[in-house]
């Protein structure tokens, strides 16, 4: 398939069985996620069929916003960039100590993380999480010039992976009006296909196919090549990106080795959603049937049935009492039983989708709460949080660092500047040591004075070391080395001697002034 056009590759890579399956999952939750653009190629809104229940949408939106807030918190950096040993040594040669270097990296991390929320990019991140939950797949594109994201569902791209699950080739299909294309693309289309585009109307729709192809250089290092075609015509300038700096990320919720696409959370609970969907439809139809009233007329009524049906209240109508009876179908107790069973299904799905969790308003939530919620999400979702942290947060961290400090690109490519990017629960728990030290210090402050007052044989230093060791704190890492400690003690002794000399001098002056007063 070396010379195949991008459009042909797009069709070959598509998995029709997966598309049909995900359309069913979207029907239970958010139908617009799998809206077929082929049904309305002009870009107008595609009609979708909605389910008879709304709990699927409620659960999906709840989990999507919660998980997006955990992956990219507002007031806590989602990753930690630590310097490599080589970078520390290079900085020392330039006169920059390790403390200053780490402080600069901390400021860089904070500034880079803020870029996630620029220009509505966070809304697209939430949309990407929705796709992952429902279909298990999404293509997320970073637009550096606009500092935002675009999330594409399964209807817009197709992909291929190798035996280890690494993305090797992805084709993105987009539709755009001819007049919105870049001038150089319009010019190329008119040159190659003048009959179609020389007098093209402004609203003429053009299909653009973007290929994101993984390649390997002579040294075996992977990189990405991005090319674009319109009507099987190469347009634009091909681009190459390092592995972690490609603006296109093909993400999955759960991925099975040997498959090209991932599986979503809704698939894991498809039985519950199917029961909820079918049961809700049956309950709705049964409820309508209960409200239906029929009037049964006894044969030989002796009156005009139409006259009875159209008679006004209080009107005189000829007939006998009991000849007409009202009949209502259905049993309300059965409807209550159906609703109770559906409620059990909702409760099971609510636990799986972290409904009514403990995450508070993102502006007021603490780093400890975020870490606890992230751990809960990781446990509840079967490790998905840690997986997304590796395949999503790590490339995003490199992209944002490059946008914030473009001059680091050359160093990142040559590995002369190497950052150790930590994401996921470990990154959120980077302040755990500080919290542990604070807690141990408070315990020591309460225990040490009490013991030394009770018995003068108690060694306060040994008690302090005991408290710290029980909290798994390496107290020796906080001690000064021997030379610094000796210098500190010498300075303290010198300061004490200076104070004594000053006090002695002041006492002598006071005595002299007293003698003068007596004389």
RODO-32546 format. One record per residue (C-alpha): residue number from 1; x, y, z. Coordinates in Angstrom, 1 decimal. Example, Ala and Ser with C-alpha at 12.3 -4.5 7.8 and 13.67 -1.06 7.14 Angstrom:
<sites>
SITE  seq       x       y       z
SITE    1    12.3    -4.5     7.8
SITE    2    13.7    -1.1     7.1
</sites>
This chain:
<sites>
SITE  seq       x       y       z
SITE    1     0.0     0.0     0.0
SITE    2     3.0     2.2    -0.5
SITE    3     1.5     4.5    -3.2
SITE    4    -2.2     4.4    -2.2
SITE    5    -4.0     7.7    -1.9
SITE    6    -4.9     8.8     1.6
SITE    7    -8.6     8.4     0.9
SITE    8    -8.2     4.7    -0.1
SITE    9    -6.2     4.1     3.1
SITE   10    -8.9     5.8     5.1
SITE   11   -11.5     3.3     3.8
SITE   12    -9.2     0.3     4.2
SITE   13    -8.4     1.1     7.8
SITE   14   -12.0     1.6     8.8
SITE   15   -13.6    -1.1    10.9
SITE   16   -17.3    -1.2    10.0
SITE   17   -18.2    -3.7    12.7
SITE   18   -16.6    -1.3    15.3
SITE   19   -18.5     1.7    13.9
SITE   20   -21.8    -0.2    14.1
SITE   21   -21.1    -1.3    17.7
SITE   22   -20.1     2.2    18.8
SITE   23   -23.2     3.7    17.2
SITE   24   -25.2     1.5    19.6
SITE   25   -23.1     2.5    22.6
SITE   26   -23.6     6.2    21.6
SITE   27   -27.3     5.6    21.3
SITE   28   -27.4     4.6    24.9
SITE   29   -25.4     7.6    26.1
SITE   30   -24.5    10.6    23.7
SITE   31   -25.7     9.9    20.2
SITE   32   -24.0    12.9    18.6
SITE   33   -20.6    11.4    19.3
SITE   34   -21.2     8.9    16.4
SITE   35   -23.2    11.1    14.1
SITE   36   -22.3    10.1    10.5
SITE   37   -21.0    13.0     8.5
SITE   38   -21.7    11.1     5.3
SITE   39   -25.4    11.6     5.9
SITE   40   -25.0    15.3     5.5
SITE   41   -21.7    16.2     3.8
SITE   42   -22.6    19.9     3.6
SITE   43   -21.8    20.4     7.3
SITE   44   -25.4    20.9     8.5
SITE   45   -26.4    19.2    11.7
SITE   46   -26.8    15.5    11.4
SITE   47   -30.1    14.1    12.9
SITE   48   -29.5    11.4    15.5
SITE   49   -31.9     8.9    17.2
SITE   50   -32.1     9.3    20.9
SITE   51   -32.8     6.7    23.6
SITE   52   -35.8     6.5    25.9
SITE   53   -33.6     7.1    28.9
SITE   54   -31.2    10.0    29.8
SITE   55   -29.2     8.3    32.6
SITE   56   -26.6     7.2    30.0
SITE   57   -25.9    10.8    29.1
SITE   58   -25.9    11.9    32.7
SITE   59   -23.4     9.3    33.8
SITE   60   -21.1     9.8    30.8
SITE   61   -21.0    13.6    31.2
SITE   62   -20.4    13.3    35.0
SITE   63   -17.5    10.9    34.5
SITE   64   -16.1    12.9    31.6
SITE   65   -15.9    16.2    33.5
SITE   66   -14.6    14.5    36.6
SITE   67   -11.9    12.6    34.8
SITE   68   -10.8    15.6    32.8
SITE   69   -10.5    17.6    36.0
SITE   70    -8.3    14.9    37.5
SITE   71    -6.1    14.5    34.3
SITE   72    -5.7    18.3    34.0
SITE   73    -6.4    20.0    37.3
SITE   74    -6.9    23.8    37.3
SITE   75    -4.7    24.8    40.3
SITE   76    -2.3    21.8    40.4
SITE   77     0.3    21.1    37.6
SITE   78    -0.6    17.7    36.1
SITE   79     3.1    16.8    35.5
SITE   80     6.4    17.3    37.2
SITE   81     9.6    18.0    35.2
SITE   82    12.8    17.0    37.0
SITE   83    16.3    17.6    35.6
SITE   84    18.4    14.7    34.6
SITE   85    21.8    14.3    36.1
SITE   86    23.5    15.4    32.9
SITE   87    21.4    18.6    32.9
SITE   88    22.3    19.3    36.5
SITE   89    26.0    18.9    35.7
SITE   90    25.8    21.1    32.6
SITE   91    24.0    23.8    34.7
SITE   92    26.7    23.7    37.3
SITE   93    29.3    24.3    34.6
SITE   94    27.4    27.4    33.7
SITE   95    27.2    28.7    37.2
SITE   96    23.6    27.6    37.9
SITE   97    23.1    25.6    41.1
SITE   98    20.6    22.7    41.3
SITE   99    18.2    24.7    43.5
SITE  100    17.9    27.4    41.0
SITE  101    17.6    24.9    38.1
SITE  102    14.7    23.1    39.9
SITE  103    13.0    26.4    40.6
SITE  104    13.2    27.4    36.9
SITE  105    11.7    24.0    35.9
SITE  106     8.9    24.5    38.5
SITE  107     8.0    27.8    37.0
SITE  108     8.2    26.3    33.5
SITE  109     5.9    23.5    34.5
SITE  110     3.3    25.9    36.0
SITE  111     3.3    28.2    32.9
SITE  112     3.1    25.2    30.5
SITE  113     0.1    23.6    32.4
SITE  114    -1.9    26.9    32.1
SITE  115    -1.8    26.6    28.3
SITE  116    -4.3    23.7    28.5
SITE  117    -7.1    26.1    29.4
SITE  118    -6.5    28.7    26.7
SITE  119    -9.1    29.4    24.0
SITE  120   -11.6    26.7    24.9
SITE  121    -9.0    23.9    24.8
SITE  122   -10.3    22.4    28.0
SITE  123   -13.8    21.9    26.5
SITE  124   -12.3    19.8    23.7
SITE  125   -10.4    17.7    26.3
SITE  126   -13.7    17.0    28.0
SITE  127   -15.2    16.0    24.6
SITE  128   -12.2    13.7    24.1
SITE  129   -12.9    12.0    27.4
SITE  130   -16.5    11.5    26.3
SITE  131   -15.4     9.7    23.2
SITE  132   -13.0     7.5    25.2
SITE  133   -15.8     6.5    27.6
SITE  134   -18.4     5.7    25.0
SITE  135   -16.3     4.4    22.0
SITE  136   -12.9     3.9    23.6
SITE  137   -11.2     5.9    20.8
SITE  138   -10.4     9.5    20.0
SITE  139    -8.0    11.5    17.9
SITE  140    -6.9    14.7    19.7
SITE  141    -5.2    17.4    17.7
SITE  142    -3.2    20.2    19.3
SITE  143    -3.3    23.5    17.3
SITE  144    -0.2    25.4    18.6
SITE  145    -0.9    28.6    16.7
SITE  146    -4.4    28.9    18.4
SITE  147    -3.3    27.2    21.6
SITE  148    -6.3    24.9    21.6
SITE  149    -7.4    21.3    20.9
SITE  150    -9.8    19.6    18.4
SITE  151   -11.3    16.2    19.3
SITE  152   -12.2    13.8    16.4
SITE  153   -14.4    10.8    16.9
SITE  154   -14.3     7.4    15.1
SITE  155   -16.4     8.7    12.1
SITE  156   -13.6    11.1    11.2
SITE  157   -10.4     8.9    11.3
SITE  158    -9.0     5.4    10.9
SITE  159    -5.8     4.0    12.2
SITE  160    -3.4     1.0    12.2
SITE  161    -1.2    -0.3    15.0
SITE  162     1.7    -2.7    15.1
SITE  163     1.8    -6.0    17.1
SITE  164     2.9    -4.1    20.3
SITE  165     0.0    -1.7    20.0
SITE  166     1.9     1.3    18.8
SITE  167     0.2     3.6    16.4
SITE  168     1.8     3.3    13.0
SITE  169    -0.5     5.0    10.5
SITE  170    -3.6     7.3    11.0
SITE  171    -5.8     9.0     8.4
SITE  172    -7.9    11.9     9.4
SITE  173   -10.8    13.0     7.1
SITE  174   -12.1    16.6     7.3
SITE  175   -14.6    18.5     5.2
SITE  176   -14.1    22.2     4.5
SITE  177   -15.6    24.8     2.2
SITE  178   -13.3    25.7    -0.7
SITE  179   -13.0    29.3     0.3
SITE  180   -11.8    28.5     3.8
SITE  181    -8.8    26.5     2.5
SITE  182    -5.4    28.2     2.6
SITE  183    -4.6    30.2    -0.6
SITE  184    -1.8    27.9    -1.6
SITE  185    -4.1    24.9    -1.3
SITE  186    -6.8    26.6    -3.5
SITE  187    -4.2    27.5    -6.0
SITE  188    -2.9    23.9    -6.2
SITE  189    -6.4    22.5    -6.6
SITE  190    -7.2    24.9    -9.4
SITE  191    -4.0    24.0   -11.2
SITE  192    -4.4    20.2   -11.0
SITE  193    -8.2    20.1   -11.5
SITE  194    -9.3    23.3   -13.2
SITE  195   -12.6    21.9   -14.4
SITE  196   -13.8    21.4   -10.9
SITE  197   -12.2    24.2    -8.9
SITE  198   -11.5    27.1   -11.3
SITE  199   -15.1    28.3   -11.0
SITE  200   -15.9    26.5    -7.7
SITE  201   -18.6    28.1    -5.6
SITE  202   -17.6    29.4    -2.2
SITE  203   -19.6    26.7    -0.4
SITE  204   -18.1    23.9    -2.5
SITE  205   -17.1    21.1    -0.1
SITE  206   -13.6    19.6    -0.3
SITE  207   -12.6    16.5     1.5
SITE  208    -9.1    16.8     3.1
SITE  209    -7.2    13.7     4.2
SITE  210    -4.3    14.1     6.6
SITE  211    -2.0    11.2     7.1
SITE  212     0.0    10.8    10.3
SITE  213     2.7     8.2     9.6
SITE  214     5.2     6.8    12.1
SITE  215     8.6     6.4    10.6
SITE  216    12.1     5.5    11.8
SITE  217    15.3     7.4    11.0
SITE  218    18.7     5.9    10.2
SITE  219    19.5     5.7    13.9
SITE  220    16.3     3.8    14.6
SITE  221    14.7     6.8    16.4
SITE  222    11.0     7.2    15.7
SITE  223     9.4    10.3    14.2
SITE  224     6.1    11.4    12.6
SITE  225     5.5    12.5     9.1
SITE  226     2.3    14.4     8.4
SITE  227     1.1    14.9     4.8
SITE  228    -2.2    16.1     3.4
SITE  229    -4.2    15.3     0.2
SITE  230    -7.4    16.7    -1.3
SITE  231    -9.0    14.8    -4.2
SITE  232    -5.9    12.6    -4.2
SITE  233    -3.7    15.6    -4.8
SITE  234    -0.8    16.4    -2.4
SITE  235    -1.4    19.8    -0.9
SITE  236     0.5    21.8     1.7
SITE  237     4.0    21.1     2.9
SITE  238     4.8    17.8     4.6
SITE  239     5.8    18.1     8.3
SITE  240     8.0    16.0    10.5
SITE  241     7.8    15.9    14.3
SITE  242     9.7    14.1    17.1
SITE  243     7.8    11.3    18.7
SITE  244     6.5    13.2    21.7
SITE  245     5.9    16.5    19.9
SITE  246     3.4    15.4    17.2
SITE  247     0.3    17.5    17.4
SITE  248    -1.9    14.4    16.7
SITE  249    -2.5    11.9    19.5
SITE  250    -4.5     8.7    18.9
SITE  251    -5.9     7.7    22.4
SITE  252    -7.7     4.7    23.6
SITE  253    -9.6     3.9    26.8
SITE  254    -8.6     0.2    27.0
SITE  255    -6.5    -1.5    24.3
SITE  256    -6.0    -5.2    23.6
SITE  257    -2.7    -6.1    21.9
SITE  258    -3.3    -7.3    18.4
SITE  259    -6.3    -4.9    17.8
SITE  260    -6.1    -1.6    16.0
SITE  261    -8.8     0.2    18.0
SITE  262    -9.6     0.4    21.7
SITE  263   -12.6    -0.4    23.8
SITE  264   -14.6     2.0    25.9
SITE  265   -16.1     1.9    29.4
SITE  266   -19.7     1.6    28.0
SITE  267   -18.7    -1.7    26.4
SITE  268   -17.8    -3.1    29.8
SITE  269   -21.3    -2.4    31.0
SITE  270   -23.2    -2.9    27.8
SITE  271   -25.5    -5.4    29.5
SITE  272   -26.7    -2.9    32.0
SITE  273   -27.2    -0.2    29.4
SITE  274   -29.1    -2.5    27.1
SITE  275   -31.4    -3.5    30.0
SITE  276   -31.8     0.1    31.0
SITE  277   -32.6     1.1    27.4
SITE  278   -35.1    -1.7    26.7
SITE  279   -36.6    -1.5    30.1
SITE  280   -37.1     2.2    29.8
SITE  281   -38.8     1.9    26.5
SITE  282   -41.1    -0.9    27.7
SITE  283   -42.0     1.1    30.9
SITE  284   -42.8     4.1    28.8
SITE  285   -45.0     2.1    26.4
SITE  286   -46.7     0.3    29.3
SITE  287   -47.2     3.6    31.1
SITE  288   -49.0     5.0    28.0
SITE  289   -51.1     1.9    27.9
SITE  290   -52.2     2.4    31.5
SITE  291   -53.4     5.9    30.7
SITE  292   -55.5     4.6    27.8
SITE  293   -59.2     4.3    28.6
SITE  294   -61.8     2.3    26.6
SITE  295   -65.6     2.5    27.0
SITE  296   -67.2    -0.9    26.6
SITE  297   -70.8    -0.8    25.4
SITE  298   -73.2    -3.7    26.1
SITE  299   -74.8    -5.1    23.0
SITE  300   -78.4    -4.0    22.6
SITE  301   -77.9    -0.6    24.3
SITE  302   -80.9     0.9    22.6
SITE  303   -79.1     4.2    22.2
SITE  304   -76.9     5.8    19.7
SITE  305   -73.3     5.2    20.7
SITE  306   -72.1     8.3    18.9
SITE  307   -74.7    10.4    20.7
SITE  308   -73.4     9.0    24.1
SITE  309   -69.8     9.7    23.1
SITE  310   -70.5    13.3    22.1
SITE  311   -73.0    14.2    24.8
SITE  312   -72.2    17.2    27.0
SITE  313   -72.1    17.0    30.8
SITE  314   -75.7    17.1    32.2
SITE  315   -77.3    16.3    28.9
SITE  316   -80.2    13.9    28.7
SITE  317   -79.4    10.7    26.8
SITE  318   -81.6     7.7    26.4
SITE  319   -80.1     4.4    27.7
SITE  320   -79.9     2.1    30.8
SITE  321   -77.5     2.3    33.7
SITE  322   -74.5     0.0    33.5
SITE  323   -74.7    -0.5    29.8
SITE  324   -71.5     1.5    29.3
SITE  325   -68.4     0.8    31.5
SITE  326   -64.9     2.3    31.4
SITE  327   -62.0    -0.1    30.9
SITE  328   -58.4     0.7    31.8
SITE  329   -55.6    -1.6    30.6
SITE  330   -52.4    -2.4    32.6
SITE  331   -51.4    -2.7    36.2
SITE  332   -49.7     0.2    38.0
SITE  333   -48.0    -2.3    40.4
SITE  334   -46.2    -3.9    37.5
SITE  335   -45.0    -0.5    36.3
SITE  336   -43.6     0.1    39.8
SITE  337   -41.8    -3.2    39.7
SITE  338   -40.2    -2.4    36.4
SITE  339   -39.1     1.0    37.7
SITE  340   -37.6    -0.6    40.8
SITE  341   -35.6    -3.1    38.7
SITE  342   -34.3    -0.3    36.5
SITE  343   -33.3     1.7    39.6
SITE  344   -31.0    -1.2    40.6
SITE  345   -29.4    -1.1    37.2
SITE  346   -28.9     2.7    37.6
SITE  347   -27.3     2.2    41.0
SITE  348   -24.8    -0.4    39.6
SITE  349   -23.9     1.9    36.7
SITE  350   -23.6     4.9    39.0
SITE  351   -20.8     3.1    41.0
SITE  352   -19.0     2.2    37.8
SITE  353   -19.2     5.8    36.5
SITE  354   -18.3     7.4    39.8
SITE  355   -21.6     9.2    40.1
SITE  356   -21.9    11.4    43.2
SITE  357   -18.2    11.4    43.8
SITE  358   -16.3    13.6    46.2
SITE  359   -14.7    16.1    43.8
SITE  360   -15.6    19.6    44.8
SITE  361   -15.4    22.8    42.8
SITE  362   -12.1    22.8    40.9
SITE  363   -11.2    26.3    42.1
SITE  364   -11.4    25.3    45.8
SITE  365   -10.2    21.7    45.7
SITE  366    -6.9    20.9    47.4
SITE  367    -4.0    18.9    46.0
SITE  368    -4.6    16.2    48.5
SITE  369    -8.2    15.8    47.4
SITE  370    -7.2    15.6    43.7
SITE  371    -4.7    12.9    44.5
SITE  372    -7.2    10.9    46.5
SITE  373    -9.8    11.2    43.7
SITE  374    -7.3    10.3    41.1
SITE  375    -6.4     7.2    43.1
SITE  376   -10.1     6.4    43.5
SITE  377   -10.6     6.8    39.7
SITE  378    -7.6     4.6    39.0
SITE  379    -9.0     1.8    41.2
SITE  380   -12.6     2.2    40.1
SITE  381   -11.8     2.3    36.3
SITE  382    -9.3    -0.6    36.3
SITE  383    -6.1     1.5    36.0
SITE  384    -7.3     3.6    33.1
SITE  385    -6.2     6.8    34.8
SITE  386    -2.6     5.6    34.9
SITE  387    -2.8     4.5    31.3
SITE  388    -4.1     7.8    30.1
SITE  389    -1.5     9.6    32.1
SITE  390     1.2     7.7    30.2
SITE  391    -0.2     7.9    26.7
SITE  392    -1.9    11.4    27.0
SITE  393    -0.2    13.4    29.7
SITE  394     3.4    12.7    28.8
SITE  395     3.1    13.8    25.1
SITE  396     1.0    16.8    26.2
SITE  397     3.6    17.8    28.7
SITE  398     6.4    17.8    26.1
SITE  399     4.2    19.8    23.6
SITE  400     3.3    22.4    26.2
SITE  401     6.9    22.7    27.4
SITE  402     8.0    23.2    23.7
SITE  403     5.3    25.9    23.2
SITE  404     6.4    27.7    26.4
SITE  405    10.2    27.4    25.7
SITE  406    10.7    26.7    22.0
SITE  407    14.5    27.1    22.4
SITE  408    14.5    23.8    24.3
SITE  409    13.6    21.9    21.1
SITE  410    17.2    21.5    19.9
SITE  411    18.3    20.1    23.2
SITE  412    15.4    17.7    23.4
SITE  413    16.1    16.4    20.0
SITE  414    19.8    15.8    20.7
SITE  415    19.1    14.6    24.2
SITE  416    21.5    17.2    25.6
SITE  417    18.5    18.6    27.5
SITE  418    16.6    15.7    29.0
SITE  419    13.6    16.2    31.4
SITE  420    12.2    13.4    33.5
SITE  421     8.4    14.0    33.0
SITE  422     6.4    12.4    35.8
SITE  423     2.6    12.2    35.4
SITE  424    -0.4    10.4    36.9
SITE  425    -0.8     9.7    40.6
SITE  426     3.0    10.0    41.3
SITE  427     2.9    13.5    39.9
SITE  428    -0.1    14.5    42.0
SITE  429     1.6    13.0    45.0
SITE  430     4.8    14.9    44.7
SITE  431     3.9    16.9    47.8
SITE  432     3.3    13.8    49.8
SITE  433     6.8    13.9    51.4
SITE  434     6.1    17.5    52.6
SITE  435     2.8    16.5    54.1
SITE  436     4.4    13.5    55.8
SITE  437     7.2    15.7    57.2
SITE  438     4.7    18.3    58.4
SITE  439     2.7    15.6    60.2
SITE  440     5.8    14.0    61.8
SITE  441     7.1    17.4    62.9
SITE  442     3.8    18.2    64.6
SITE  443     4.0    14.8    66.4
SITE  444     7.6    15.4    67.5
SITE  445     6.7    18.9    68.8
SITE  446     4.1    17.4    71.1
SITE  447     6.1    14.3    72.2
SITE  448     9.7    15.5    72.7
SITE  449     9.0    18.4    75.2
SITE  450     6.6    16.1    77.2
SITE  451     9.1    13.3    77.6
SITE  452    12.1    15.6    78.5
SITE  453    10.0    17.2    81.2
SITE  454     8.9    13.9    82.6
SITE  455    12.4    12.4    82.8
SITE  456    15.8    14.2    82.5
SITE  457    17.4    11.0    81.2
SITE  458    15.5    11.3    77.9
SITE  459    17.6    12.2    74.9
SITE  460    15.5    14.6    72.8
SITE  461    17.5    13.8    69.7
SITE  462    16.9    10.1    69.9
SITE  463    13.2    10.7    70.4
SITE  464    13.1    13.0    67.4
SITE  465    14.9    10.4    65.2
SITE  466    12.4     7.7    66.4
SITE  467     9.4     9.8    65.4
SITE  468    10.9    10.5    62.0
SITE  469    11.9     6.9    61.3
SITE  470     8.4     5.7    62.1
SITE  471     7.1     8.1    59.4
SITE  472     9.5     6.6    56.9
SITE  473    11.5     9.9    56.7
SITE  474    15.2     9.7    56.0
SITE  475    16.2    12.2    58.7
SITE  476    19.9    12.1    57.6
SITE  477    18.9    13.6    54.3
SITE  478    17.9    16.7    56.2
SITE  479    21.1    17.0    58.2
SITE  480    24.0    19.3    57.4
SITE  481    27.2    17.6    56.4
SITE  482    30.1    17.5    58.9
SITE  483    31.9    20.6    57.4
SITE  484    28.7    22.7    57.3
SITE  485    27.8    21.6    60.8
SITE  486    31.2    22.4    62.2
SITE  487    31.1    25.8    60.5
SITE  488    27.6    26.5    62.0
SITE  489    28.7    25.5    65.5
SITE  490    31.8    27.7    65.2
SITE  491    29.7    30.6    64.1
SITE  492    27.3    30.1    67.0
SITE  493    30.2    30.0    69.4
SITE  494    31.8    33.1    68.0
SITE  495    28.4    34.8    68.2
SITE  496    28.0    33.8    71.8
SITE  497    31.5    35.0    72.7
SITE  498    30.8    38.3    71.0
SITE  499    27.6    38.7    73.0
SITE  500    29.5    38.1    76.2
SITE  501    32.1    40.6    75.3
SITE  502    29.4    43.2    74.4
SITE  503    27.6    42.5    77.7
SITE  504    30.9    42.9    79.7
SITE  505    31.7    46.2    78.0
SITE  506    28.2    47.5    78.7
SITE  507    28.6    46.5    82.4
SITE  508    31.9    48.3    82.6
SITE  509    30.4    51.5    81.2
SITE  510    27.5    51.3    83.6
SITE  511    30.0    51.0    86.5
SITE  512    32.1    53.9    85.4
SITE  513    29.0    56.1    85.0
SITE  514    28.0    55.1    88.6
SITE  515    31.4    56.2    90.0
SITE  516    31.1    59.5    88.3
SITE  517    27.7    60.1    89.8
SITE  518    29.0    59.4    93.4
SITE  519    31.9    61.7    93.0
</sites>
